[in-house]
Amino acid sequence: FGVFITQLVTDHCRYQDDPAECPNSLTKYWASVGDSMLTLYLSITGGLSWETALRPLQEVNPLAVISMLVYITITIFAVLNVVTGVFCNTAIESARADKDIAIMKQMHKHEAQVQSLREIFSEINNGNTTVVSLNQLKEALQSKKLASFMHSMDISTQDIWTLFMVIDANGDGQVTLDEFVFGCMQLQGPAKGLQMARMSYENTVMREEIKKLQHDMHLTQIILKQSRSASRSRIPLREALERQ
C-alpha cells in the first residue's frame, strides 16, 4: 500500500507544471516509500489521525484514497482484531492454568495438613492406643510443637476442654484418629460465611420450636383448668343422687 500510494503521489507531482509546487501535505506524508509506510503505521497506532493523511490524497487520485481506506479497514477490522483475539485467548488460557495450579496447591496443602495431623495424633497417644483422652490432649498441648501447629491452623488452644468436646463427635470422651483429623480440619481458620449462615438458620428454627412449645404448654394449661372445673361441678350432682 505504501509503495502504491507513493507512486501515485510521485506521478501526480511530476506532471505538475512546477514539481516544486507540490503541496506540502503530500511531501510531508507521502514523499517517499519510507514516509508513506510511516504515515500508514501512525494512522493505525494513533500517532496520527488517518483523516489528516487522507485529505491530501483526494487531490491526487481516487485510487490513492481507496487504497488507504482499504488499508485502514483491513488493519483495524481484521488484523488488529485477530491480534487482540490471540492475546485475549492467551490471557484466558493463562488464567485457567493459574486456577488449576491454585487448586493443585490447595490439594497438596490439604494433604500435607492431614498427614501432619496424623503424625501429631501418633505423638499424643505415643502409638499405644487408637484413641486420645482429654488428659492426653492437655499434656500434649503443653508442648510448644503441638501448640504452635494448632495456632498455625488458626485453632485456639486456650480452652482445651471445649476443643476436645468439639472434636469428640460421638461424645464418648475419647477421640479417634478420624475424629481428630476431621475436627481439626473443620476448626481450621476463622468462621466462614456459610457456617455463620447455618448457625443463624439453626437459631431461627430453634426459636420457632420454642414458640410452638410455649403455645402447646399454654393450651395444655387451659385444658387442665377446664377439666378441673368440670370435675368440681360433677361432685354436687353425685351427692344429690346418692341422697335420693
C-alpha angles and dihedrals in degrees: 000000000000093000093047095049092044090053092051092048092047092050090048093052092043094057093050117111088244114022089197089065093064108137115270091230090062095046090045097056107016107028095114140007091261092051091048093050090048091049092051091048093050090047094061098037098052097252091114134019105248089214089064091055093042099055096068090052091063088073092049109051137321088234090063091053092047091047093054092045091051090048092050091047094049097045099043102036099033117019099034092044090052091049091048090050091051092051092046091049090049091050091050092050091048091051090049091050090049089052092051090048091050090051091050091049091050091050092049090048091051092049091048092051092049091050091049091051090051091052092048091050089054090051092050096054093031089234092285102110139021094234137057126219129212093256092052091051091050092051092047094050090056088072116085093226097065094035091052092048091050090049090050087059090049091247113144116226098185094100104042095173092056090045091053093047091051093049092045097082099179094039096231093132094251130090121216126206093259092048091049094049096042093044094050092047090051092049093048115120131356124316111289126223092249092054092049091049090050092051090049091050093048090049090051092050091047092051091051091050091050090051091051091048091051090050092050091049090050091052090048091053091051092050091049092051091050092048091050091051091050093050091051092051091054095057098072091046091053092049091052092053092050092053091053 
